[in-house]
Amino acid sequence: MGKLYYGGNGHEIEIEDRLLSHLKVVMLAKLRRGESFALSWTVDPDHGSGRGTVWLSPGVDLEFRFYGNRPPMLNRAWISALNSSAERGELAMVPEPADPSEGMAAARA
């Protein structure tokens, strides 16, 4: 389980490593372009349940901390789905869709 540390006070959000890797790609691209956006998530029932949202802007401190030491293969379809939610104004942690390129590789084998 990875962690996203947000802001100067080190607010911590626990996120599974694979999802965090994909969020990192989308978030850093938006922040490099100078875009601000909201990041929303569902709180695990083990941590009280509910929902959370933070506002991210280029001036906010972020740290991505991963439990594993090897980055996962990225799923372009998931990055696209995450980016689409961010373009609507709120980056939501949507479930991972099937990667179409994986299906094409299996069909060629």
LORO-287551 format. One line per 4 residues: number of its first residue (from 1); their letters; for each residue x, y, z of N, C-alpha, C, CB. Coordinates in Angstrom, 3 decimals, padded with zeros to 6 digits. Glycine has a CB too. Example, Ala and Ser with C-alpha at 12.3 -4.5 7.8 and 13.67 -1.06 7.14 Angstrom:
BEGIN
1) as) 013.190:-005.690:007.800:012.300:-004.500:007.800:013.200:-003.300:007.800:011.308:-004.473:009.046 ~ 012.850:-002.250:007.080:013.670:-001.060:007.140:012.900:000.030:007.870:014.084:-000.598:005.725
This chain:
BEGIN
1) mgkl) 000.848:-001.173:000.000:000.000:000.000:000.000:000.892:001.233:000.000:-000.964:000.000:001.219 ~ 000.748:002.070:-001.010:001.526:003.292:-001.102:000.857:004.432:-000.357:001.739:003.673:-002.550 ~ 001.529:005.564:-000.325:000.981:006.746:000.338:001.257:007.979:-000.498:001.573:006.912:001.750 ~ 000.271:008.863:-000.508:000.416:010.176:-001.117:000.433:011.164:000.029:-000.738:010.490:-002.152
5) yygg) 001.530:011.887:000.157:001.636:012.931:001.182:001.335:014.254:000.509:003.059:012.948:001.864 ~ 000.460:015.026:001.115:-000.101:016.220:000.499:000.085:017.417:001.421:-001.592:016.016:000.172 ~ 000.609:018.507:000.877:000.702:019.758:001.628:001.827:019.780:002.641:-000.582:020.020:002.325 ~ 002.078:020.960:003.174:003.152:021.167:004.130:002.973:020.419:005.437:003.285:022.607:004.413
9) nghe) 001.727:020.100:005.787:001.481:019.376:007.043:001.600:017.864:006.873:000.097:019.720:007.582 ~ 001.879:017.399:005.661:002.086:015.969:005.420:000.829:015.126:005.513:003.080:015.447:006.382 ~ -000.340:015.713:005.162:-001.580:014.917:005.127:-001.305:013.667:004.301:-002.789:015.743:004.523 ~ -001.731:012.532:004.790:-001.393:011.247:004.192:-002.646:010.542:003.677:-000.665:010.360:005.207
13) ieie) -002.573:010.061:002.426:-003.661:009.304:001.825:-003.093:007.951:001.409:-004.295:010.068:000.600 ~ -003.663:006.872:001.930:-003.202:005.524:001.579:-003.852:005.086:000.268:-003.530:004.509:002.717 ~ -003.016:004.671:-000.682:-003.485:004.267:-002.006:-002.665:003.061:-002.446:-003.367:005.443:-003.041 ~ -003.309:002.064:-002.985:-002.622:000.877:-003.489:-001.568:001.308:-004.521:-003.643:-000.133:-004.119
17) drll) -000.400:000.673:-004.483:000.744:001.066:-005.315:000.404:001.187:-006.804:001.859:000.066:-005.141 ~ -000.310:000.214:-007.344:-000.602:000.240:-008.779:-001.442:001.458:-009.150:-001.327:-001.045:-009.198 ~ -002.481:001.714:-008.368:-003.312:002.896:-008.611:-002.488:004.168:-008.429:-004.534:002.908:-007.663 ~ -001.680:004.225:-007.381:-000.868:005.412:-007.124:000.087:005.698:-008.280:-000.080:005.240:-005.829
21) shlk) 000.643:004.660:-008.888:001.532:004.843:-010.042:000.808:005.504:-011.205:002.106:003.500:-010.488 ~ -000.431:005.104:-011.436:-001.216:005.673:-012.527:-001.678:007.091:-012.185:-002.426:004.780:-012.836 ~ -002.072:007.308:-010.946:-002.455:008.655:-010.514:-001.283:009.619:-010.656:-002.952:008.636:-009.058 ~ -000.102:009.158:-010.319:001.096:009.992:-010.400:001.294:010.531:-011.817:002.332:009.195:-009.959
25) vvml) 001.134:009.676:-012.820:001.293:010.096:-014.216:000.315:011.216:-014.552:001.083:008.902:-015.170 ~ -000.948:011.026:-014.202:-001.994:012.010:-014.515:-001.784:013.298:-013.719:-003.392:011.426:-014.219 ~ -001.522:013.155:-012.430:-001.381:014.326:-011.568:-000.182:015.182:-011.972:-001.242:013.892:-010.112 ~ 000.957:014.557:-012.210:002.144:015.330:-012.562:001.993:016.011:-013.916:003.370:014.434:-012.569
29) aklr) 001.323:015.369:-014.855:001.085:016.001:-016.162:000.222:017.256:-015.999:000.399:015.002:-017.135 ~ -000.837:017.164:-015.203:-001.703:018.320:-014.990:-000.956:019.436:-014.257:-002.954:017.910:-014.198 ~ -000.194:019.081:-013.245:000.524:020.095:-012.479:001.625:020.750:-013.310:001.120:019.476:-011.219 ~ 002.289:019.982:-014.183:003.299:020.568:-015.079:002.681:021.611:-015.999:003.975:019.473:-015.915
33) rges) 001.414:021.391:-016.378:000.708:022.345:-017.245:000.142:023.511:-016.446:-000.421:021.641:-018.004 ~ 000.353:023.522:-015.135:-000.139:024.616:-014.293:-001.608:024.505:-013.949:000.102:025.919:-014.970 ~ -002.183:023.306:-014.091:-003.609:023.110:-013.833:-003.846:022.706:-012.376:-004.186:022.044:-014.783 ~ -004.904:023.246:-011.793:-005.357:022.848:-010.461:-006.561:021.932:-010.624:-005.713:024.094:-009.578
37) fals) -006.768:021.031:-009.651:-007.877:020.087:-009.742:-008.123:019.466:-008.375:-007.589:018.990:-010.798 ~ -009.277:018.838:-008.238:-009.619:018.109:-007.014:-009.274:016.639:-007.203:-011.129:018.282:-006.657 ~ -008.836:015.993:-006.117:-008.601:014.554:-006.085:-009.549:013.980:-005.039:-007.089:014.209:-005.759 ~ -010.375:013.018:-005.439:-011.358:012.418:-004.526:-011.143:010.923:-004.409:-012.787:012.705:-005.002
41) wtvd) -011.502:010.393:-003.258:-011.354:008.963:-003.005:-012.401:008.513:-002.008:-009.940:008.635:-002.488 ~ -012.581:007.200:-001.955:-013.462:006.587:-000.972:-012.590:006.079:000.170:-014.316:005.427:-001.604 ~ -013.015:006.365:001.391:-012.270:005.927:002.570:-012.648:004.488:002.884:-012.551:006.854:003.791 ~ -011.644:003.663:003.064:-011.836:002.253:003.386:-012.606:002.111:004.703:-010.474:001.527:003.474
45) pdhg) -013.551:001.164:004.791:-014.294:000.961:006.041:-013.396:000.719:007.255:-015.234:-000.203:005.884 ~ -012.209:000.155:007.041:-011.261:-000.051:008.144:-010.766:001.268:008.730:-010.072:-000.875:007.665 ~ -010.913:002.344:007.950:-010.456:003.661:008.394:-011.635:004.618:008.608:-009.477:004.255:007.371 ~ -012.820:004.073:008.870:-013.975:004.905:009.190:-014.958:005.119:008.070:-013.517:006.200:009.646
49) sgrg) -014.665:004.683:006.877:-015.483:004.843:005.666:-015.767:006.306:005.349:-016.797:004.094:005.821 ~ -016.511:006.539:004.295:-016.815:007.899:003.840:-016.050:008.244:002.579:-016.492:008.912:004.931 ~ -015.892:009.545:002.356:-015.201:010.042:001.163:-014.261:011.164:001.566:-016.215:010.533:000.088 ~ -013.266:011.404:000.736:-012.339:012.508:000.963:-012.037:013.219:-000.336:-011.045:012.009:001.603
53) tvwl) -011.705:014.497:-000.248:-011.320:015.291:-001.410:-010.268:016.310:-000.973:-012.561:016.000:-002.048 ~ -009.243:016.490:-001.798:-008.266:017.550:-001.585:-008.148:018.349:-002.877:-006.878:016.969:-001.149 ~ -007.748:019.618:-002.743:-007.530:020.484:-003.890:-006.028:020.506:-004.165:-008.093:021.933:-003.638 ~ -005.647:020.185:-005.397:-004.245:020.159:-005.779:-003.955:021.289:-006.754:-003.871:018.801:-006.397
57) spgv) -002.868:021.990:-006.511:-002.429:023.055:-007.402:-000.909:022.984:-007.508:-002.898:024.460:-006.890 ~ -000.332:023.634:-008.507:001.115:023.518:-008.716:001.967:023.901:-007.502:001.512:024.372:-009.872 ~ 001.476:024.721:-006.604:002.266:025.144:-005.457:002.188:024.224:-004.253:001.847:026.488:-005.052 ~ 001.391:023.163:-004.314:001.207:022.261:-003.180:002.295:021.194:-003.188:-000.195:021.608:-003.216
61) dlef) 002.875:020.938:-002.005:003.882:019.882:-001.880:003.225:018.513:-001.990:004.643:020.005:-000.542 ~ 003.814:017.633:-002.807:003.339:016.254:-002.947:004.524:015.306:-002.824:002.604:016.044:-004.307 ~ 004.280:014.173:-002.210:005.264:013.098:-002.194:004.522:011.798:-002.460:006.044:013.044:-000.831 ~ 005.023:011.032:-003.418:004.479:009.720:-003.737:005.419:008.696:-003.108:004.333:009.504:-005.303
65) rfyg) 004.907:007.878:-002.196:005.732:006.866:-001.549:005.119:005.503:-001.844:005.843:007.118:-000.005 ~ 005.921:004.623:-002.446:005.452:003.307:-002.857:006.006:002.231:-001.939:005.847:003.023:-004.305 ~ 005.191:001.238:-001.648:005.625:000.114:-000.820:006.607:-000.751:-001.608:004.408:-000.730:-000.349 ~ 006.250:-001.059:-002.849:007.111:-001.891:-003.686:008.232:-001.075:-004.302:006.297:-002.567:-004.781
69) nrpp) 009.319:-001.739:-004.698:010.452:-001.014:-005.269:010.498:-001.061:-006.794:011.732:-001.567:-004.717 ~ 009.584:-001.806:-007.416:009.553:-001.869:-008.886:008.279:-001.219:-009.399:009.647:-003.340:-009.385 ~ 008.415:-000.269:-010.334:007.205:000.350:-010.896:006.428:-000.657:-011.747:007.574:001.591:-011.746 ~ 005.103:-000.609:-011.693:004.305:-001.547:-012.485:004.256:-001.134:-013.954:002.884:-001.642:-011.922
73) mlnr) 003.872:-002.079:-014.805:003.572:-001.744:-016.193:002.347:-000.843:-016.159:003.329:-003.037:-017.082 ~ 002.388:000.245:-016.913:001.267:001.173:-016.912:000.222:000.758:-017.943:001.751:002.598:-017.189 ~ -001.024:000.938:-017.579:-002.166:000.627:-018.422:-002.647:001.948:-019.032:-003.314:-000.093:-017.604 ~ -002.417:002.122:-020.333:-002.793:003.376:-021.003:-004.293:003.657:-020.906:-002.376:003.330:-022.468
77) awis) -005.100:002.601:-020.934:-006.555:002.787:-020.833:-006.921:003.352:-019.467:-007.298:001.453:-021.075 ~ -006.229:002.932:-018.430:-006.511:003.438:-017.082:-006.059:004.892:-016.954:-005.810:002.563:-016.013 ~ -004.885:005.201:-017.495:-004.415:006.589:-017.476:-005.420:007.475:-018.195:-003.015:006.713:-018.133 ~ -005.926:007.003:-019.328:-006.929:007.767:-020.082:-008.210:007.954:-019.272:-007.250:007.064:-021.408
81) alns) -008.669:006.905:-018.596:-009.888:006.997:-017.784:-009.691:007.955:-016.609:-010.297:005.605:-017.266 ~ -008.534:007.882:-015.952:-008.242:008.809:-014.848:-008.160:010.242:-015.358:-006.922:008.421:-014.144 ~ -007.500:010.416:-016.496:-007.376:011.754:-017.069:-008.736:012.315:-017.466:-006.449:011.729:-018.281 ~ -009.606:011.471:-017.997:-010.955:011.922:-018.371:-011.711:012.421:-017.150:-011.743:010.785:-019.050
85) saer) -011.593:011.717:-016.028:-012.281:012.185:-014.822:-011.687:013.513:-014.361:-012.187:011.131:-013.692 ~ -010.371:013.679:-014.466:-009.724:014.932:-014.070:-010.156:016.085:-014.967:-008.202:014.782:-014.111 ~ -010.341:015.806:-016.248:-010.773:016.849:-017.182:-012.180:017.340:-016.870:-010.714:016.333:-018.613 ~ -012.967:016.508:-016.201:-014.313:016.925:-015.787:-014.264:017.715:-014.483:-015.230:015.701:-015.626
89) gela) -013.054:017.930:-013.942:-012.896:018.779:-012.772:-012.554:018.060:-011.488:-014.117:019.536:-012.565 ~ -012.656:016.733:-011.474:-012.373:015.992:-010.254:-011.728:014.660:-010.601:-013.659:015.774:-009.432 ~ -010.459:014.527:-010.253:-009.749:013.275:-010.497:-010.270:012.253:-009.497:-008.191:013.455:-010.374 ~ -010.966:011.254:-010.008:-011.556:010.212:-009.174:-010.784:008.916:-009.390:-013.069:010.019:-009.497
93) mvpe) -010.686:008.121:-008.349:-009.960:006.861:-008.410:-010.848:005.781:-009.021:-009.478:006.438:-007.004 ~ -010.979:005.842:-010.350:-011.831:004.904:-011.080:-011.161:003.539:-011.157:-012.138:005.431:-012.497 ~ -011.948:002.456:-011.259:-011.361:001.112:-011.354:-010.578:000.934:-012.654:-012.460:000.043:-011.259 ~ -009.635:000.017:-012.628:-008.803:-000.233:-013.797:-009.588:-000.953:-014.883:-007.574:-001.048:-013.411
97) padp) -009.650:-000.355:-016.085:-010.288:-001.056:-017.213:-009.287:-002.015:-017.849:-010.820:-000.041:-018.275 ~ -009.785:-002.883:-018.696:-008.900:-003.773:-019.447:-008.043:-002.917:-020.368:-009.713:-004.842:-020.263 ~ -006.793:-003.288:-020.529:-005.881:-002.567:-021.427:-006.045:-003.168:-022.810:-004.379:-002.653:-020.939 ~ -006.543:-002.386:-023.783:-006.754:-002.933:-025.138:-005.482:-003.472:-025.773:-007.339:-001.869:-026.037
101) segm) -004.323:-002.906:-025.437:-003.075:-003.382:-026.046:-002.733:-004.792:-025.560:-001.916:-002.414:-025.724 ~ -003.169:-005.174:-024.346:-002.935:-006.523:-023.850:-003.723:-007.535:-024.685:-003.325:-006.628:-022.361 ~ -004.947:-007.201:-025.055:-005.763:-008.071:-025.876:-005.164:-008.266:-027.251:-007.154:-007.522:-025.995 ~ -004.616:-007.176:-027.807:-003.985:-007.248:-029.127:-002.738:-008.113:-029.069:-003.633:-005.840:-029.644
105) aaar) -001.952:-007.996:-027.982:-000.742:-008.808:-027.860:-001.108:-010.282:-027.734:000.099:-008.356:-026.647 ~ -002.159:-010.596:-026.992:-002.599:-012.002:-026.818:-003.106:-012.558:-028.145:-003.717:-012.108:-025.729 ~ -003.777:-011.728:-028.938:-004.315:-012.189:-030.221:-003.184:-012.504:-031.208:-005.262:-011.125:-030.818 ~ -002.065:-011.771:-031.094:-000.926:-012.000:-031.993:-000.127:-013.231:-031.598:-000.013:-010.784:-032.008
109) a) -000.240:-013.665:-030.352:000.575:-014.791:-029.863:000.103:-016.124:-030.385:000.570:-014.824:-028.360
